[in-house]
Amino acid sequence: MRLAFFGSPGVAVPFLEACAAEHEVLAVVTQPDKPSGRGLELKAPAVKEAALKLGLRVHQPTKPSSLCGELSALSLDMAVVVAYGRILRPDLLAVTKHGFMNVHFSLLPKYRGAAPVQWSLMKGERETGVTLFWLDAGMDTGPVQRMASTPLPVDEDAPALFPRLVALGVGELRAALADVAAGRVRREPQAGEPSLAPKLDAAAARISFEMPAPELHNRVRGLAAGPGAWLTAGSGRLKVLKTAVADAAAPGEPGLLLAVEPDGAVLVQCRAGVIRVREVQPEGKKKLSAAEFINGLRLRAGQQL
């Protein structure tokens, strides 16, 4: 088939490569280069770098709809969208034969929005997956072509889950493109109760030992790929990178340091339950075991964190 591909970050690259391996990708659309690092040098999106290596034509419009005429002239069968990062207007969605298929990392209509992986983890879901659906004028509301689910273990975090969903999604995309090429276009309405997964910022990533231990743990693992769960400890912010819910119960105020374990973890009392904090990162410093951080503050069991 004749395809256009819309995507920007590294997570979209395997999908571009899958499209290019089996179909004719006539246009790759990605976001403009952006300043990065201390020198603010322009950095290209990962999708642009991958597309150039594949010898594909790259477009980086500030307004995607400006490409309507050029894409219409290509007689495209469809477009694939993976983490492009811009809203696509109806005039652009009309330029292909079949439409624009988006790969979304949740079981729609659950977790519509920019951060479905993070919110699935933060809400403690026990199952997640990928949905391939046709874009319409709404936010992740279009009809479904394919959907695949996968169990979500209680201690899996976002950095571990993303690669699994990418692998699952690439397989589903290959199958979906084969279906469309064979004339098996499905447009099943989304079924179930919708929920939202808005973009996360530093304010939304704040945690507290006033939370129940399972809720705190879910937030840490959901935010582990960014922006990172954080709380105030000592004289500044402390990112909490790895935790587990402890099989323990103890009376005491939230934030009470209960024990330092031989493996470098520390047990801390929450509003309900006990959290095992394994790895942290003080603001502007390197990652540490929780025990190393506690020792630096000269705290002992029985004191307040």
C-alpha positions in Angstrom: 0.0 0.0 0.0 0.9 3.7 -0.4 1.4 5.1 3.1 2.2 8.3 4.9 3.6 8.0 8.4 3.1 10.6 11.2 5.3 10.2 14.3 8.0 12.0 16.4 9.7 10.2 19.3 11.8 7.1 19.5 8.8 5.0 20.5 7.4 5.5 17.0 10.5 4.4 15.1 9.8 0.6 15.2 6.4 1.3 13.7 7.9 3.4 10.8 10.4 0.6 10.1 7.6 -2.0 10.0 5.6 0.2 7.5 8.7 0.7 5.3 9.6 -3.0 5.3 6.3 -4.1 3.8 4.7 -1.1 2.2 5.6 2.1 0.2 6.0 5.0 2.6 5.8 8.1 0.4 5.9 10.7 3.2 7.1 10.9 6.8 5.6 13.7 8.8 7.2 14.7 12.1 7.6 17.7 14.4 10.1 20.4 13.7 13.7 20.2 15.1 13.8 21.6 18.6 16.6 23.2 20.7 18.1 20.8 23.2 20.8 20.6 25.8 22.9 23.4 27.4 23.9 24.8 24.0 20.3 24.7 22.7 21.4 23.1 19.5 18.6 22.0 17.2 17.9 18.3 17.7 15.9 16.3 15.1 13.0 14.0 16.2 14.0 10.3 16.3 11.5 9.6 13.5 13.2 12.1 11.2 16.6 10.5 11.8 15.2 7.0 11.1 13.3 8.1 8.0 16.5 9.7 6.5 18.4 6.5 7.1 15.6 4.7 5.2 15.8 7.2 2.4 12.3 8.5 2.9 11.0 12.0 2.3 10.5 13.9 5.5 8.1 16.8 6.2 8.3 19.0 9.4 5.4 21.4 9.1 4.4 23.8 11.9 0.8 23.3 10.8 0.1 19.8 9.6 -2.9 20.9 7.5 -0.5 22.8 5.2 0.4 19.4 3.7 -3.1 18.7 2.5 -2.5 19.5 -1.1 0.9 17.7 -1.3 -0.4 14.5 0.4 -3.6 14.5 -1.7 -1.5 14.4 -4.8 0.3 11.2 -3.6 -2.9 9.0 -4.0 -2.3 7.5 -0.5 -4.2 4.5 0.6 -3.9 5.4 4.3 -1.7 7.0 6.9 -0.3 5.6 10.1 0.0 7.8 13.2 2.2 6.9 16.3 2.9 9.6 18.9 3.0 12.4 16.4 2.2 15.0 19.1 -0.1 17.4 17.1 -3.9 17.5 16.6 -4.8 16.5 13.0 -7.8 18.4 11.6 -10.6 16.9 9.5 -9.3 18.5 6.2 -6.0 16.5 6.6 -7.8 13.3 7.7 -9.6 13.3 4.4 -6.6 13.1 2.1 -6.2 9.3 2.0 -8.4 6.5 0.6 -9.1 4.7 3.9 -8.1 7.3 6.6 -5.5 7.8 9.3 -4.9 4.8 11.6 -3.5 5.7 15.1 -1.7 3.3 17.4 -2.7 4.0 21.0 -1.1 2.4 24.0 -4.3 1.5 26.0 -7.5 -0.4 25.6 -9.8 2.3 24.3 -12.0 4.0 25.4 -9.9 3.7 28.6 -7.2 6.3 28.9 -7.8 8.6 26.0 -5.1 11.3 25.9 -1.4 12.0 25.9 -0.2 9.7 28.7 -2.2 6.4 28.5 0.7 4.2 29.7 1.5 6.3 32.7 -2.2 6.6 33.8 -2.9 2.9 33.3 -0.1 2.2 35.8 -1.0 5.0 38.2 -4.5 3.7 38.4 -3.4 0.2 39.2 -4.8 -1.5 36.1 -4.2 -5.2 35.9 -4.5 -5.3 32.1 -3.5 -3.0 29.3 -2.8 -3.2 25.6 -2.8 -1.4 22.3 -5.7 -0.1 20.2 -5.4 0.6 16.4 -8.2 2.9 15.5 -9.2 5.4 12.8 -8.8 9.0 13.7 -11.9 11.3 13.6 -12.5 14.8 14.9 -12.6 13.7 18.6 -9.7 12.9 21.0 -9.0 9.2 20.6 -12.7 8.5 19.9 -12.6 6.9 16.4 -13.7 3.4 15.4 -11.4 0.4 16.1 -9.5 -1.7 13.5 -7.7 -4.0 15.9 -7.1 -4.3 19.7 -4.8 -6.5 21.7 -4.4 -6.9 25.5 -1.6 -7.9 27.9 -1.5 -8.5 31.6 0.0 -5.8 33.8 2.0 -7.1 36.7 1.8 -5.1 40.0 5.5 -4.2 40.0 6.0 -3.5 36.3 6.9 0.2 35.7 6.7 2.4 32.7 10.3 1.9 31.4 9.6 -1.9 31.3 6.1 -1.6 30.0 6.7 0.7 27.0 8.9 -1.8 25.1 6.4 -4.6 25.6 3.6 -2.4 24.2 5.7 -1.3 21.3 6.4 -5.0 20.4 2.7 -5.8 20.7 1.7 -2.8 18.7 4.2 -3.4 15.9 2.7 -6.9 15.5 -0.8 -5.6 15.5 0.1 -2.9 13.0 1.6 -5.4 10.5 -1.6 -7.4 10.8 -3.8 -4.3 10.4 -2.0 -3.2 7.3 -2.4 -6.6 5.8 -6.1 -6.6 6.6 -6.6 -3.2 5.0 -4.6 -4.2 1.9 -6.8 -7.2 1.5 -10.0 -5.1 1.8 -10.8 -6.1 5.4 -11.3 -2.6 6.8 -13.0 -2.7 10.2 -14.6 0.3 11.9 -16.0 -1.0 15.2 -17.3 1.6 17.6 -15.4 1.9 20.9 -17.3 0.1 23.7 -17.1 0.7 27.4 -16.7 3.6 29.9 -14.3 6.3 28.7 -11.5 7.7 30.9 -8.9 10.3 30.3 -5.1 10.3 30.4 -4.0 13.9 30.2 -0.4 15.0 29.9 1.6 14.9 33.1 3.7 17.7 34.6 5.9 18.1 37.7 3.0 19.3 39.8 0.9 16.2 38.9 3.9 14.0 39.8 4.1 15.0 43.4 3.6 12.2 45.9 3.3 12.0 49.7 3.4 9.4 52.4 -0.1 10.6 53.2 -1.2 8.4 50.3 -2.0 4.7 50.9 1.0 2.5 50.0 -0.5 0.9 46.9 -1.5 4.3 45.5 2.0 5.7 46.1 3.6 2.6 44.5 1.4 2.9 41.4 2.3 6.5 41.0 6.0 5.8 41.2 5.9 3.1 38.6 3.7 5.1 36.3 5.9 8.1 36.4 9.2 6.3 36.3 9.8 7.1 32.6 9.1 10.8 33.2 8.5 13.2 34.7 9.3 11.1 37.8 7.4 10.9 41.1 8.8 13.3 43.7 8.4 14.5 47.3 10.1 16.9 49.6 12.7 15.4 51.8 15.6 17.1 53.5 16.3 20.4 51.9 14.9 19.8 48.5 13.0 17.6 46.1 13.6 13.9 46.0 12.6 11.7 43.1 11.4 8.3 44.1 12.4 5.9 41.3 11.6 2.4 42.6 9.3 1.1 45.3 7.2 -1.9 46.3 4.3 -2.4 48.7 5.7 -4.0 51.8 4.0 -7.0 53.4 4.1 -5.3 56.8 1.9 -3.3 59.1 2.9 -0.8 61.8 1.3 2.0 63.7 2.7 5.4 63.3 2.5 8.7 61.4 2.9 8.8 57.7 6.6 9.4 56.8 7.9 7.4 59.8 11.1 5.6 58.9 10.5 2.0 60.1 13.6 0.1 59.0 16.7 0.1 56.8 17.0 -3.3 55.0 20.3 -5.1 54.1 19.6 -4.7 50.4 19.5 -0.9 50.6 15.7 -0.4 50.7 14.0 1.4 53.5 10.5 0.8 54.9 8.3 3.9 55.4 4.9 4.2 57.0 2.1 5.5 54.7 -1.3 6.7 55.6 -2.4 3.1 55.0 0.2 0.3 54.7 4.0 0.4 54.4 6.0 1.3 51.3 9.5 -0.2 50.5 11.5 2.6 48.9 14.4 1.1 46.8 15.9 3.8 44.7 15.8 7.6 44.8 17.5 10.6 43.2 18.1 13.9 45.1 17.6 17.0 43.0 20.6 17.7 40.9 22.4 14.5 42.0 22.9 10.9 40.9 20.7 8.0 41.7 21.1 6.4 45.1 19.8 3.5 47.1 17.2 4.7 49.6 19.5 3.6 52.4 22.4 5.7 51.1 20.1 8.7 51.0 18.8 8.1 54.6 22.4 7.6 55.8 23.3 11.0 54.2 20.5 12.7 56.3 21.7 10.8 59.4 18.2 9.4 60.0 17.5 6.3 61.9 14.5 4.0 62.3 11.9 5.6 64.5 12.5 9.1 63.1 10.4 11.1 60.6 11.4 11.3 57.0 
